[in-house]
């Protein structure tokens, strides 16, 4: 999770929402990324999507069976969908997202039996630090807009 937090801090320093993600398989870091929707002018520029894309290139396969996705904030529907398509085995996230979370808060896509792939989901890892980072980002952003 520490690597994800580093990516989140870097994204926040660039004016992006402070979220970071890494993909690990067999104790090998395949990819890391922070949010970059603004810089890339891309609504899919979430940390999870960017990390999954990089991990697939590193692995030479869009299927990342056995991989673990670590992310600082509970993924949204788009990011959970991408993780499911990539066949991620396990998701580990920091803080819940009660407004958009799709790994248990609003939706529970990782464990939805109607889908053809499920993943283990572990939330609350380094929760306080992850929450503080994203809250500070938005607090600073609101102060700068005032």
Rosetta constraint file for C-alpha pairs under 8 A:
AtomPair CA 1 CA 5 HARMONIC 6.24 0.50
AtomPair CA 1 CA 70 HARMONIC 6.08 0.50
AtomPair CA 1 CA 71 HARMONIC 7.07 0.50
AtomPair CA 1 CA 72 HARMONIC 7.16 0.50
AtomPair CA 1 CA 93 HARMONIC 7.99 0.50
AtomPair CA 1 CA 94 HARMONIC 7.77 0.50
AtomPair CA 1 CA 125 HARMONIC 7.42 0.50
AtomPair CA 1 CA 126 HARMONIC 7.22 0.50
AtomPair CA 2 CA 6 HARMONIC 6.29 0.50
AtomPair CA 3 CA 7 HARMONIC 6.40 0.50
AtomPair CA 3 CA 20 HARMONIC 7.97 0.50
AtomPair CA 3 CA 21 HARMONIC 7.68 0.50
AtomPair CA 3 CA 22 HARMONIC 6.86 0.50
AtomPair CA 3 CA 32 HARMONIC 7.62 0.50
AtomPair CA 4 CA 8 HARMONIC 6.17 0.50
AtomPair CA 4 CA 19 HARMONIC 7.68 0.50
AtomPair CA 4 CA 20 HARMONIC 4.55 0.50
AtomPair CA 4 CA 21 HARMONIC 4.67 0.50
AtomPair CA 4 CA 22 HARMONIC 5.70 0.50
AtomPair CA 4 CA 32 HARMONIC 7.22 0.50
AtomPair CA 4 CA 33 HARMONIC 7.71 0.50
AtomPair CA 4 CA 34 HARMONIC 7.83 0.50
AtomPair CA 4 CA 70 HARMONIC 6.59 0.50
AtomPair CA 4 CA 71 HARMONIC 5.87 0.50
AtomPair CA 4 CA 72 HARMONIC 6.11 0.50
AtomPair CA 5 CA 9 HARMONIC 6.14 0.50
AtomPair CA 5 CA 19 HARMONIC 7.48 0.50
AtomPair CA 5 CA 20 HARMONIC 5.90 0.50
AtomPair CA 5 CA 21 HARMONIC 7.86 0.50
AtomPair CA 5 CA 72 HARMONIC 6.35 0.50
AtomPair CA 5 CA 130 HARMONIC 7.03 0.50
AtomPair CA 6 CA 10 HARMONIC 6.27 0.50
AtomPair CA 6 CA 20 HARMONIC 7.17 0.50
AtomPair CA 7 CA 11 HARMONIC 6.15 0.50
AtomPair CA 7 CA 19 HARMONIC 7.05 0.50
AtomPair CA 7 CA 20 HARMONIC 4.57 0.50
AtomPair CA 7 CA 21 HARMONIC 6.84 0.50
AtomPair CA 7 CA 32 HARMONIC 7.11 0.50
AtomPair CA 7 CA 33 HARMONIC 5.86 0.50
AtomPair CA 7 CA 34 HARMONIC 4.87 0.50
AtomPair CA 8 CA 12 HARMONIC 6.13 0.50
AtomPair CA 8 CA 17 HARMONIC 7.83 0.50
AtomPair CA 8 CA 18 HARMONIC 4.48 0.50
AtomPair CA 8 CA 19 HARMONIC 4.16 0.50
AtomPair CA 8 CA 20 HARMONIC 3.99 0.50
AtomPair CA 8 CA 21 HARMONIC 7.64 0.50
AtomPair CA 8 CA 34 HARMONIC 5.43 0.50
AtomPair CA 8 CA 35 HARMONIC 7.35 0.50
AtomPair CA 8 CA 72 HARMONIC 7.33 0.50
AtomPair CA 8 CA 133 HARMONIC 7.93 0.50
AtomPair CA 9 CA 13 HARMONIC 6.17 0.50
AtomPair CA 9 CA 18 HARMONIC 5.91 0.50
AtomPair CA 9 CA 19 HARMONIC 7.53 0.50
AtomPair CA 9 CA 20 HARMONIC 7.70 0.50
AtomPair CA 9 CA 133 HARMONIC 7.51 0.50
AtomPair CA 10 CA 14 HARMONIC 6.47 0.50
AtomPair CA 10 CA 18 HARMONIC 7.56 0.50
AtomPair CA 10 CA 34 HARMONIC 7.04 0.50
AtomPair CA 11 CA 15 HARMONIC 6.58 0.50
AtomPair CA 11 CA 16 HARMONIC 5.11 0.50
AtomPair CA 11 CA 17 HARMONIC 6.56 0.50
AtomPair CA 11 CA 18 HARMONIC 5.32 0.50
AtomPair CA 11 CA 19 HARMONIC 6.81 0.50
AtomPair CA 11 CA 20 HARMONIC 7.38 0.50
AtomPair CA 11 CA 34 HARMONIC 5.18 0.50
AtomPair CA 11 CA 35 HARMONIC 5.71 0.50
AtomPair CA 11 CA 36 HARMONIC 6.94 0.50
AtomPair CA 12 CA 16 HARMONIC 4.96 0.50
AtomPair CA 12 CA 17 HARMONIC 5.59 0.50
AtomPair CA 12 CA 18 HARMONIC 4.25 0.50
AtomPair CA 12 CA 19 HARMONIC 7.56 0.50
AtomPair CA 12 CA 137 HARMONIC 6.51 0.50
AtomPair CA 13 CA 18 HARMONIC 7.97 0.50
AtomPair CA 16 CA 35 HARMONIC 5.96 0.50
AtomPair CA 16 CA 36 HARMONIC 6.05 0.50
AtomPair CA 16 CA 37 HARMONIC 7.21 0.50
AtomPair CA 16 CA 38 HARMONIC 6.50 0.50
AtomPair CA 16 CA 39 HARMONIC 7.88 0.50
AtomPair CA 17 CA 35 HARMONIC 6.25 0.50
AtomPair CA 17 CA 134 HARMONIC 7.23 0.50
AtomPair CA 17 CA 137 HARMONIC 6.99 0.50
AtomPair CA 17 CA 138 HARMONIC 7.89 0.50
AtomPair CA 18 CA 34 HARMONIC 7.35 0.50
AtomPair CA 18 CA 35 HARMONIC 6.85 0.50
AtomPair CA 18 CA 133 HARMONIC 6.86 0.50
AtomPair CA 18 CA 134 HARMONIC 5.46 0.50
AtomPair CA 18 CA 137 HARMONIC 6.40 0.50
AtomPair CA 19 CA 34 HARMONIC 5.75 0.50
AtomPair CA 19 CA 35 HARMONIC 5.80 0.50
AtomPair CA 19 CA 46 HARMONIC 7.99 0.50
AtomPair CA 19 CA 47 HARMONIC 6.34 0.50
AtomPair CA 19 CA 71 HARMONIC 7.27 0.50
AtomPair CA 19 CA 72 HARMONIC 5.79 0.50
AtomPair CA 19 CA 73 HARMONIC 6.49 0.50
AtomPair CA 19 CA 134 HARMONIC 7.11 0.50
AtomPair CA 20 CA 32 HARMONIC 7.59 0.50
AtomPair CA 20 CA 33 HARMONIC 5.82 0.50
AtomPair CA 20 CA 34 HARMONIC 4.23 0.50
AtomPair CA 20 CA 35 HARMONIC 6.48 0.50
AtomPair CA 20 CA 47 HARMONIC 5.34 0.50
AtomPair CA 20 CA 48 HARMONIC 7.40 0.50
AtomPair CA 20 CA 71 HARMONIC 5.70 0.50
AtomPair CA 20 CA 72 HARMONIC 5.72 0.50
AtomPair CA 20 CA 73 HARMONIC 7.98 0.50
AtomPair CA 21 CA 32 HARMONIC 5.74 0.50
AtomPair CA 21 CA 33 HARMONIC 5.47 0.50
AtomPair CA 21 CA 34 HARMONIC 6.24 0.50
AtomPair CA 21 CA 47 HARMONIC 5.40 0.50
AtomPair CA 21 CA 48 HARMONIC 5.44 0.50
AtomPair CA 21 CA 51 HARMONIC 6.25 0.50
AtomPair CA 21 CA 69 HARMONIC 6.97 0.50
AtomPair CA 21 CA 70 HARMONIC 5.43 0.50
AtomPair CA 21 CA 71 HARMONIC 4.23 0.50
AtomPair CA 21 CA 72 HARMONIC 6.62 0.50
AtomPair CA 22 CA 29 HARMONIC 7.29 0.50
AtomPair CA 22 CA 30 HARMONIC 7.58 0.50
AtomPair CA 22 CA 31 HARMONIC 5.54 0.50
AtomPair CA 22 CA 32 HARMONIC 4.20 0.50
AtomPair CA 22 CA 33 HARMONIC 6.42 0.50
AtomPair CA 22 CA 48 HARMONIC 7.54 0.50
AtomPair CA 22 CA 51 HARMONIC 5.96 0.50
AtomPair CA 22 CA 69 HARMONIC 5.88 0.50
AtomPair CA 22 CA 70 HARMONIC 5.25 0.50
AtomPair CA 22 CA 71 HARMONIC 6.61 0.50
AtomPair CA 23 CA 29 HARMONIC 6.09 0.50
AtomPair CA 23 CA 30 HARMONIC 5.53 0.50
AtomPair CA 23 CA 31 HARMONIC 5.28 0.50
AtomPair CA 23 CA 32 HARMONIC 6.49 0.50
AtomPair CA 23 CA 51 HARMONIC 6.47 0.50
AtomPair CA 23 CA 52 HARMONIC 6.90 0.50
AtomPair CA 23 CA 55 HARMONIC 6.47 0.50
AtomPair CA 23 CA 67 HARMONIC 6.61 0.50
AtomPair CA 23 CA 68 HARMONIC 5.67 0.50
AtomPair CA 23 CA 69 HARMONIC 4.65 0.50
AtomPair CA 23 CA 70 HARMONIC 6.34 0.50
AtomPair CA 24 CA 28 HARMONIC 5.40 0.50
AtomPair CA 24 CA 29 HARMONIC 4.47 0.50
AtomPair CA 24 CA 30 HARMONIC 5.48 0.50
AtomPair CA 24 CA 31 HARMONIC 7.28 0.50
AtomPair CA 24 CA 67 HARMONIC 5.56 0.50
AtomPair CA 24 CA 68 HARMONIC 5.25 0.50
AtomPair CA 24 CA 69 HARMONIC 6.62 0.50
AtomPair CA 25 CA 29 HARMONIC 6.66 0.50
AtomPair CA 25 CA 30 HARMONIC 6.92 0.50
AtomPair CA 25 CA 66 HARMONIC 6.26 0.50
AtomPair CA 25 CA 67 HARMONIC 4.34 0.50
AtomPair CA 25 CA 68 HARMONIC 6.23 0.50
AtomPair CA 26 CA 66 HARMONIC 7.69 0.50
AtomPair CA 26 CA 67 HARMONIC 7.38 0.50
AtomPair CA 30 CA 54 HARMONIC 7.48 0.50
AtomPair CA 30 CA 55 HARMONIC 4.96 0.50
AtomPair CA 30 CA 58 HARMONIC 6.18 0.50
AtomPair CA 30 CA 59 HARMONIC 7.31 0.50
AtomPair CA 31 CA 51 HARMONIC 5.37 0.50
AtomPair CA 31 CA 52 HARMONIC 7.31 0.50
AtomPair CA 31 CA 54 HARMONIC 5.58 0.50
AtomPair CA 31 CA 55 HARMONIC 4.88 0.50
AtomPair CA 31 CA 58 HARMONIC 7.55 0.50
AtomPair CA 32 CA 50 HARMONIC 7.94 0.50
AtomPair CA 32 CA 51 HARMONIC 5.16 0.50
AtomPair CA 32 CA 54 HARMONIC 7.67 0.50
AtomPair CA 33 CA 47 HARMONIC 5.18 0.50
AtomPair CA 33 CA 48 HARMONIC 7.24 0.50
AtomPair CA 33 CA 50 HARMONIC 5.95 0.50
AtomPair CA 33 CA 51 HARMONIC 5.05 0.50
AtomPair CA 34 CA 46 HARMONIC 7.11 0.50
AtomPair CA 34 CA 47 HARMONIC 4.37 0.50
AtomPair CA 34 CA 48 HARMONIC 7.82 0.50
AtomPair CA 34 CA 50 HARMONIC 7.59 0.50
AtomPair CA 34 CA 51 HARMONIC 7.92 0.50
AtomPair CA 35 CA 45 HARMONIC 5.98 0.50
AtomPair CA 35 CA 46 HARMONIC 4.64 0.50
AtomPair CA 35 CA 47 HARMONIC 4.27 0.50
AtomPair CA 35 CA 48 HARMONIC 7.97 0.50
AtomPair CA 35 CA 50 HARMONIC 7.79 0.50
AtomPair CA 36 CA 40 HARMONIC 5.83 0.50
AtomPair CA 36 CA 41 HARMONIC 7.95 0.50
AtomPair CA 36 CA 42 HARMONIC 7.69 0.50
AtomPair CA 36 CA 45 HARMONIC 5.07 0.50
AtomPair CA 36 CA 46 HARMONIC 6.33 0.50
AtomPair CA 36 CA 47 HARMONIC 7.11 0.50
AtomPair CA 37 CA 41 HARMONIC 5.47 0.50
AtomPair CA 37 CA 42 HARMONIC 4.77 0.50
AtomPair CA 37 CA 43 HARMONIC 5.49 0.50
AtomPair CA 37 CA 44 HARMONIC 6.59 0.50
AtomPair CA 37 CA 45 HARMONIC 4.16 0.50
AtomPair CA 37 CA 46 HARMONIC 6.29 0.50
AtomPair CA 38 CA 42 HARMONIC 6.76 0.50
AtomPair CA 38 CA 45 HARMONIC 7.88 0.50
AtomPair CA 40 CA 45 HARMONIC 6.85 0.50
AtomPair CA 41 CA 45 HARMONIC 7.87 0.50
AtomPair CA 44 CA 49 HARMONIC 6.76 0.50
AtomPair CA 45 CA 49 HARMONIC 6.51 0.50
AtomPair CA 45 CA 50 HARMONIC 6.23 0.50
AtomPair CA 46 CA 50 HARMONIC 6.24 0.50
AtomPair CA 46 CA 79 HARMONIC 7.55 0.50
AtomPair CA 47 CA 51 HARMONIC 6.00 0.50
AtomPair CA 47 CA 71 HARMONIC 7.92 0.50
AtomPair CA 48 CA 52 HARMONIC 6.02 0.50
AtomPair CA 48 CA 69 HARMONIC 7.81 0.50
AtomPair CA 48 CA 71 HARMONIC 7.02 0.50
AtomPair CA 48 CA 75 HARMONIC 7.55 0.50
AtomPair CA 48 CA 79 HARMONIC 6.00 0.50
AtomPair CA 49 CA 53 HARMONIC 6.13 0.50
AtomPair CA 49 CA 79 HARMONIC 6.05 0.50
AtomPair CA 49 CA 82 HARMONIC 6.82 0.50
AtomPair CA 50 CA 54 HARMONIC 6.27 0.50
AtomPair CA 51 CA 55 HARMONIC 5.98 0.50
AtomPair CA 52 CA 56 HARMONIC 6.07 0.50
AtomPair CA 52 CA 82 HARMONIC 7.77 0.50
AtomPair CA 52 CA 83 HARMONIC 7.36 0.50
AtomPair CA 52 CA 86 HARMONIC 7.62 0.50
AtomPair CA 53 CA 57 HARMONIC 6.40 0.50
AtomPair CA 53 CA 62 HARMONIC 7.83 0.50
AtomPair CA 54 CA 58 HARMONIC 6.16 0.50
AtomPair CA 55 CA 59 HARMONIC 6.01 0.50
AtomPair CA 55 CA 64 HARMONIC 7.78 0.50
AtomPair CA 56 CA 60 HARMONIC 5.79 0.50
AtomPair CA 56 CA 61 HARMONIC 5.18 0.50
AtomPair CA 56 CA 62 HARMONIC 4.69 0.50
AtomPair CA 56 CA 63 HARMONIC 6.95 0.50
AtomPair CA 56 CA 64 HARMONIC 6.73 0.50
AtomPair CA 57 CA 61 HARMONIC 6.62 0.50
AtomPair CA 57 CA 62 HARMONIC 7.40 0.50
AtomPair CA 59 CA 64 HARMONIC 7.56 0.50
AtomPair CA 62 CA 86 HARMONIC 5.96 0.50
AtomPair CA 63 CA 85 HARMONIC 7.48 0.50
AtomPair CA 63 CA 86 HARMONIC 4.62 0.50
AtomPair CA 63 CA 87 HARMONIC 5.81 0.50
AtomPair CA 63 CA 88 HARMONIC 7.89 0.50
AtomPair CA 64 CA 86 HARMONIC 5.36 0.50
AtomPair CA 64 CA 87 HARMONIC 5.65 0.50
AtomPair CA 64 CA 88 HARMONIC 5.74 0.50
AtomPair CA 65 CA 86 HARMONIC 7.23 0.50
AtomPair CA 65 CA 87 HARMONIC 5.18 0.50
AtomPair CA 65 CA 88 HARMONIC 5.61 0.50
AtomPair CA 65 CA 89 HARMONIC 6.14 0.50
AtomPair CA 66 CA 87 HARMONIC 7.76 0.50
AtomPair CA 66 CA 88 HARMONIC 6.33 0.50
AtomPair CA 66 CA 89 HARMONIC 5.02 0.50
AtomPair CA 66 CA 90 HARMONIC 7.72 0.50
AtomPair CA 67 CA 88 HARMONIC 5.28 0.50
AtomPair CA 67 CA 89 HARMONIC 5.53 0.50
AtomPair CA 67 CA 90 HARMONIC 6.76 0.50
AtomPair CA 68 CA 88 HARMONIC 6.10 0.50
AtomPair CA 68 CA 89 HARMONIC 5.96 0.50
AtomPair CA 68 CA 90 HARMONIC 4.76 0.50
AtomPair CA 68 CA 91 HARMONIC 5.77 0.50
AtomPair CA 68 CA 92 HARMONIC 7.30 0.50
AtomPair CA 69 CA 83 HARMONIC 7.92 0.50
AtomPair CA 69 CA 88 HARMONIC 6.91 0.50
AtomPair CA 69 CA 90 HARMONIC 6.37 0.50
AtomPair CA 69 CA 91 HARMONIC 4.91 0.50
AtomPair CA 69 CA 92 HARMONIC 6.18 0.50
AtomPair CA 70 CA 91 HARMONIC 6.06 0.50
AtomPair CA 70 CA 92 HARMONIC 4.76 0.50
AtomPair CA 70 CA 93 HARMONIC 5.70 0.50
AtomPair CA 71 CA 75 HARMONIC 7.56 0.50
AtomPair CA 71 CA 91 HARMONIC 7.83 0.50
AtomPair CA 71 CA 92 HARMONIC 6.39 0.50
AtomPair CA 71 CA 93 HARMONIC 4.77 0.50
AtomPair CA 71 CA 94 HARMONIC 6.52 0.50
AtomPair CA 72 CA 93 HARMONIC 5.35 0.50
AtomPair CA 72 CA 94 HARMONIC 4.54 0.50
AtomPair CA 72 CA 95 HARMONIC 6.48 0.50
AtomPair CA 72 CA 130 HARMONIC 5.47 0.50
AtomPair CA 73 CA 93 HARMONIC 5.71 0.50
AtomPair CA 73 CA 94 HARMONIC 5.31 0.50
AtomPair CA 73 CA 95 HARMONIC 4.95 0.50
AtomPair CA 73 CA 96 HARMONIC 6.03 0.50
AtomPair CA 73 CA 97 HARMONIC 6.55 0.50
AtomPair CA 73 CA 130 HARMONIC 6.87 0.50
AtomPair CA 73 CA 131 HARMONIC 7.64 0.50
AtomPair CA 74 CA 93 HARMONIC 5.55 0.50
AtomPair CA 74 CA 94 HARMONIC 6.82 0.50
AtomPair CA 74 CA 95 HARMONIC 6.07 0.50
AtomPair CA 74 CA 96 HARMONIC 4.98 0.50
AtomPair CA 74 CA 97 HARMONIC 5.48 0.50
AtomPair CA 74 CA 101 HARMONIC 5.39 0.50
AtomPair CA 74 CA 102 HARMONIC 7.08 0.50
AtomPair CA 74 CA 103 HARMONIC 6.34 0.50
AtomPair CA 74 CA 123 HARMONIC 7.58 0.50
AtomPair CA 75 CA 79 HARMONIC 5.58 0.50
AtomPair CA 75 CA 80 HARMONIC 5.91 0.50
AtomPair CA 75 CA 93 HARMONIC 7.95 0.50
AtomPair CA 75 CA 97 HARMONIC 7.70 0.50
AtomPair CA 75 CA 100 HARMONIC 7.73 0.50
AtomPair CA 75 CA 101 HARMONIC 5.56 0.50
AtomPair CA 75 CA 102 HARMONIC 5.94 0.50
AtomPair CA 75 CA 103 HARMONIC 6.52 0.50
AtomPair CA 76 CA 80 HARMONIC 6.11 0.50
AtomPair CA 76 CA 100 HARMONIC 5.43 0.50
AtomPair CA 76 CA 101 HARMONIC 4.89 0.50
AtomPair CA 76 CA 102 HARMONIC 5.04 0.50
AtomPair CA 76 CA 103 HARMONIC 7.68 0.50
AtomPair CA 77 CA 81 HARMONIC 5.99 0.50
AtomPair CA 77 CA 100 HARMONIC 7.45 0.50
AtomPair CA 77 CA 101 HARMONIC 7.07 0.50
AtomPair CA 77 CA 102 HARMONIC 5.12 0.50
AtomPair CA 77 CA 107 HARMONIC 7.82 0.50
AtomPair CA 77 CA 109 HARMONIC 7.77 0.50
AtomPair CA 78 CA 82 HARMONIC 6.32 0.50
AtomPair CA 79 CA 83 HARMONIC 6.18 0.50
AtomPair CA 80 CA 84 HARMONIC 6.10 0.50
AtomPair CA 80 CA 102 HARMONIC 6.49 0.50
AtomPair CA 80 CA 103 HARMONIC 7.17 0.50
AtomPair CA 80 CA 109 HARMONIC 6.74 0.50
AtomPair CA 80 CA 110 HARMONIC 7.11 0.50
AtomPair CA 81 CA 85 HARMONIC 6.16 0.50
AtomPair CA 81 CA 109 HARMONIC 7.69 0.50
AtomPair CA 82 CA 86 HARMONIC 6.11 0.50
AtomPair CA 83 CA 87 HARMONIC 6.24 0.50
AtomPair CA 83 CA 88 HARMONIC 5.47 0.50
AtomPair CA 84 CA 88 HARMONIC 6.05 0.50
AtomPair CA 84 CA 110 HARMONIC 7.17 0.50
AtomPair CA 84 CA 117 HARMONIC 6.25 0.50
AtomPair CA 84 CA 118 HARMONIC 7.05 0.50
AtomPair CA 84 CA 119 HARMONIC 7.60 0.50
AtomPair CA 87 CA 117 HARMONIC 6.79 0.50
AtomPair CA 87 CA 119 HARMONIC 7.92 0.50
AtomPair CA 88 CA 119 HARMONIC 6.63 0.50
AtomPair CA 89 CA 118 HARMONIC 7.63 0.50
AtomPair CA 89 CA 119 HARMONIC 4.99 0.50
AtomPair CA 89 CA 120 HARMONIC 6.38 0.50
AtomPair CA 90 CA 119 HARMONIC 5.17 0.50
AtomPair CA 90 CA 120 HARMONIC 4.56 0.50
AtomPair CA 90 CA 121 HARMONIC 5.83 0.50
AtomPair CA 90 CA 122 HARMONIC 7.75 0.50
AtomPair CA 91 CA 119 HARMONIC 6.93 0.50
AtomPair CA 91 CA 120 HARMONIC 6.18 0.50
AtomPair CA 91 CA 121 HARMONIC 4.83 0.50
AtomPair CA 91 CA 122 HARMONIC 6.20 0.50
AtomPair CA 92 CA 121 HARMONIC 6.04 0.50
AtomPair CA 92 CA 122 HARMONIC 4.80 0.50
AtomPair CA 92 CA 123 HARMONIC 5.74 0.50
AtomPair CA 92 CA 125 HARMONIC 7.04 0.50
AtomPair CA 93 CA 122 HARMONIC 6.45 0.50
AtomPair CA 93 CA 123 HARMONIC 4.82 0.50
AtomPair CA 93 CA 124 HARMONIC 6.32 0.50
AtomPair CA 93 CA 125 HARMONIC 6.09 0.50
AtomPair CA 94 CA 123 HARMONIC 5.80 0.50
AtomPair CA 94 CA 124 HARMONIC 4.76 0.50
AtomPair CA 94 CA 125 HARMONIC 4.62 0.50
AtomPair CA 94 CA 126 HARMONIC 5.45 0.50
AtomPair CA 94 CA 127 HARMONIC 4.46 0.50
AtomPair CA 94 CA 128 HARMONIC 7.86 0.50
AtomPair CA 94 CA 130 HARMONIC 5.56 0.50
AtomPair CA 94 CA 131 HARMONIC 7.43 0.50
AtomPair CA 95 CA 123 HARMONIC 6.77 0.50
AtomPair CA 95 CA 124 HARMONIC 5.48 0.50
AtomPair CA 95 CA 125 HARMONIC 7.42 0.50
AtomPair CA 95 CA 126 HARMONIC 7.76 0.50
AtomPair CA 95 CA 127 HARMONIC 4.75 0.50
AtomPair CA 95 CA 128 HARMONIC 7.31 0.50
AtomPair CA 95 CA 130 HARMONIC 5.95 0.50
AtomPair CA 95 CA 131 HARMONIC 5.58 0.50
AtomPair CA 96 CA 101 HARMONIC 6.61 0.50
AtomPair CA 96 CA 105 HARMONIC 6.74 0.50
AtomPair CA 96 CA 123 HARMONIC 7.20 0.50
AtomPair CA 96 CA 124 HARMONIC 7.31 0.50
AtomPair CA 97 CA 101 HARMONIC 4.61 0.50
AtomPair CA 97 CA 105 HARMONIC 6.54 0.50
AtomPair CA 98 CA 105 HARMONIC 5.38 0.50
AtomPair CA 98 CA 106 HARMONIC 6.55 0.50
AtomPair CA 99 CA 105 HARMONIC 7.84 0.50
AtomPair CA 99 CA 106 HARMONIC 7.16 0.50
AtomPair CA 100 CA 105 HARMONIC 7.54 0.50
AtomPair CA 100 CA 106 HARMONIC 6.43 0.50
AtomPair CA 101 CA 105 HARMONIC 5.07 0.50
AtomPair CA 101 CA 106 HARMONIC 5.49 0.50
AtomPair CA 101 CA 107 HARMONIC 6.63 0.50
AtomPair CA 102 CA 106 HARMONIC 5.67 0.50
AtomPair CA 102 CA 107 HARMONIC 4.32 0.50
AtomPair CA 102 CA 108 HARMONIC 5.37 0.50
AtomPair CA 102 CA 109 HARMONIC 5.97 0.50
AtomPair CA 102 CA 110 HARMONIC 7.97 0.50
AtomPair CA 103 CA 107 HARMONIC 6.05 0.50
AtomPair CA 103 CA 108 HARMONIC 4.57 0.50
AtomPair CA 103 CA 109 HARMONIC 5.85 0.50
AtomPair CA 103 CA 110 HARMONIC 5.98 0.50
AtomPair CA 103 CA 121 HARMONIC 7.14 0.50
AtomPair CA 104 CA 108 HARMONIC 4.25 0.50
AtomPair CA 104 CA 109 HARMONIC 7.53 0.50
AtomPair CA 108 CA 112 HARMONIC 6.14 0.50
AtomPair CA 109 CA 115 HARMONIC 7.95 0.50
AtomPair CA 109 CA 118 HARMONIC 7.80 0.50
AtomPair CA 110 CA 117 HARMONIC 7.76 0.50
AtomPair CA 110 CA 118 HARMONIC 5.07 0.50
AtomPair CA 110 CA 119 HARMONIC 5.11 0.50
AtomPair CA 110 CA 120 HARMONIC 7.02 0.50
AtomPair CA 110 CA 121 HARMONIC 6.81 0.50
AtomPair CA 111 CA 118 HARMONIC 5.23 0.50
AtomPair CA 111 CA 119 HARMONIC 6.33 0.50
AtomPair CA 111 CA 120 HARMONIC 7.47 0.50
AtomPair CA 111 CA 121 HARMONIC 7.95 0.50
AtomPair CA 112 CA 118 HARMONIC 6.81 0.50
AtomPair CA 113 CA 118 HARMONIC 7.35 0.50
AtomPair CA 123 CA 127 HARMONIC 7.91 0.50
AtomPair CA 126 CA 130 HARMONIC 6.17 0.50
AtomPair CA 127 CA 131 HARMONIC 5.98 0.50
AtomPair CA 128 CA 132 HARMONIC 5.98 0.50
AtomPair CA 129 CA 133 HARMONIC 6.15 0.50
AtomPair CA 130 CA 134 HARMONIC 6.52 0.50
AtomPair CA 131 CA 135 HARMONIC 6.00 0.50
AtomPair CA 132 CA 136 HARMONIC 5.90 0.50
AtomPair CA 133 CA 137 HARMONIC 6.28 0.50
AtomPair CA 134 CA 138 HARMONIC 6.44 0.50
AtomPair CA 135 CA 139 HARMONIC 6.02 0.50
AtomPair CA 136 CA 140 HARMONIC 6.01 0.50
AtomPair CA 137 CA 141 HARMONIC 6.14 0.50
AtomPair CA 138 CA 142 HARMONIC 6.04 0.50
AtomPair CA 139 CA 143 HARMONIC 6.23 0.50
AtomPair CA 140 CA 144 HARMONIC 6.18 0.50
AtomPair CA 141 CA 145 HARMONIC 6.36 0.50
AtomPair CA 142 CA 146 HARMONIC 6.31 0.50
